Amino acid sequence: MTYLELVNDVLVRLRESTVSTVGETTYSSLIGKFVNDAKRQIEDSYSWNVLSQTITVTTTSGTSSYALTGAGQKFRINDAINTTSVITLDNTTVADMNRKLNFGTPSQSIPSEFCFSGVDGSGDTKIDLFPVPNGVYTLLFDLTIPQANLSADGTSVKVLDYLVTQSAYARALIERGEDGGTNSNEAYALFRGMLSDAIAMESTRYPEDNFVAV
């Protein structure tokens, strides 16, 4: 569903008139905020496959620091590999990397370790590598990256749309108070159950995700 469709779905549940654009009224704009809040909560609840992205880093000889372009700052890392050398990359601590890169002259060889190290001017997370690359290597970082806040009417949500509408509906009920229909506690409990079911279903396809975080 698109951003506008999500907002109108929630408005219908609230027995309100639908709109032709999210910002048409003050109330539809508020529902748009609830939709984005709901989307964010759902994204944070699980490493959804639909949010998976692979960020490629190509190294340069003698350079240890690189940006994960497009990753932003809020993501989960699922895997990191050096495809040139056919090895995995180990995520080490900042303290360990600090010592390896700054105590004496760091060795240059095949990079096999990394740590996260600040952000660049675009707000993307940076990594440090060790050993410092001695040539060109292709590194792949498999990440779960949340979708940017919905702002344009026609933007489609990536996570399950029915979860977004149910959570946004519960938030709207809390804001407006009880009005003779479903109360907010019931609506939110229904959302939690739906979220748990969706996570349980998706987790059956990924053995590494054997936990439920709702």
Secondary structure by P-SEA (a helix, b strand, c coil): ccaaaaaaaaaaaacbbbbccccccaaaaaaaaaaaaaaaaaaaaccccccbbbbbbbbcccccccccccccccccccccccccccbbbbbccaaaaaaaacccccccccccbbbbcccccccbbbbbbccccccbbbbbbbccccccccccccccccccaaaaaaaaaaaaaaaacccccccaaaaaaaaaaaaaaaaaaaaccccccccccc
